[in-house]
Amino acid sequence: MKPITLGLIVGNRGFFPAHLCETGRQTMLKVLAAEGIQVVALGPEDTTYGSVESVSEAEKGADLFRRHRDEIDGILVTLPNFGDERAVANVIRWSGLDVPVLVQAFPDDMTKMTVADRRDGFCGKMSVCNNLRQYGIKYSLTTLHTVDPESASFLADLRRFAATCRVARGLKGARVGLIGARPANFITVRFSEKLFERAGISVETVDLSDIFGRAAKLTKSAPKVKAKLEQIKAYVPVRKTPAEALVKMAQLGVVIDDWMADNKLDASALQCWTAMEEFYGVVPCTIMSIMSNNLMPSACETDIAGVIGMVAMALASGKPSALVDWNNNYGEDPDKCVVFHCSNLPKDIFAQKPILPDDIMVMDYQAIIADTVGKENTFGTVVGRVRAEPFTYCRISTDDYTGRILAYLGEGEITNDPLTTFGGFGVARIPNLQKLLTYICENGYEHHTAINLSQVAGAVDEALVKYMGWSVYHHG
């Protein structure tokens, strides 16, 4: 992933010890560098210890941020002493940046409470937050009110904030491809293109006939087709997949790759059945799996809202997301269920060592629709078991009736509980799952959810609620 760049504001107030700004700034820069975070900040040559207090210093900070506006993903406000709350707010307002803001204050040392060394960041943080709220600037907080930048607590806050910045920046301006029309019966995946556009997310469309036509013009000896074919064979064991089907997959993959590159797209959703099988002769699952594994999420059944949830979590974690069905109960355990798809799940979420013989990841045919369109037309699924790890789930949806973008999310774990089935599958355990299922049904959410083998619900929640302005239920 591209390294995060933060604009750093060091707050200062003249009748508090200014030397704390010098050491505080140095400490914070050291912590950020250790995390691989790039920084845009005033230096000691610009203002007193690179801090801001006066109007002229705030102007310098705002001007610096404006010059780097295309690089800055978020702003970190650090308060080594009380800090001038209005100067902090002015830097952000005058910069014109609309990015996440994290406010951190240094803790006082109880052995250094003299006029020469007392910080008062505990109090100053409240004043900064008060001013930011008056200015209409959205901001995030550290878990502890005051926190040492070199502590484990702040490190966790910083990593969560970096993930929030990636989600907010990545969603604003995201471009998603819609390949084919919605399957007729799947009105569950309807969405409002206009609401997403208003949120900064654009949807580009292409008809399946265009894709099929372009694929038909590619010969199997074309260099791009040969390269894609080798990529497919290296990506997943092809088992007994016919050679002709593999060539068709490669041709399809080349066309989709080129179309997405030409349109500068970040993710896609496809009409994966049944026109694909009836008129082209393969399923696109492997091609989609490869894209998702390369952090260009791809969702089946034209689920644009679903793929945006995949994008959000991939941005937060730097790991591939998958789209699954909430599919089956798991015996009588109220907190467990089976998650499943046919599947196009990305390679990196599968178990490396099978629990049962059928768990190993391979290419196969699409068992669900094979009887309808012919087994020979359904090769290309990627089947196997999702490995046992903690995970985050996220479902995004649009509500045309209220004009809102909605979501729910939470965390759970994929388990090693035994299960013999087909497709891409896993057993999920989620605390108080029945409450979540009731919420999903009562609020008319789709049967799909995005999952990611990481725990990033907090970062995604903050990005969606605070910085995207969406309505989110965080299942706790």
Buried (B, 14 or more C-beta within 10 A) or exposed (E): EEEBBBBBBBBBBEEBBBBBBBEBBBBBBEBBEEEEBBBBBBEEEBBBBBBBBBEEBBBBBBEBBEEBBEEBBBBBBBBBBBBBBBBBBBBBBBBEBEBBBBBBBBBBEEEEEEEEBBBBBBEBBBBBBEBBEEBEBBBBBBEBEBBBBEBEEBBBBBBBBBBBBBBBBBBBEBBBBBBBEBBEEBEBBBBBBEBBEEBEBBBBBBEBEBBBEBBEEBEBEBEBBBEBBEBBBEBBEBEEBBEEBBBBBBBBBBBBBEBBEEBEBBBBBBBBBBBBBEEBBBBBBBBBBBBBBEBBBBBBBBBBBBBBBBBBBBBBBBBBBBBBBBBBEBEEEEBBBBBBBBBBBBBBBBBEEEBEEBBBBBBBBBBEBBEEBEEBBBBBBBBBBBBBBEBBBBBBBBBEEEEBBBBBBBBBBBBEBEBEBBBBBBBBBBEEBEEBBEEBEEEEBBBBBBBBBBBBBBBBBBBBBBBBEBBBBBBE
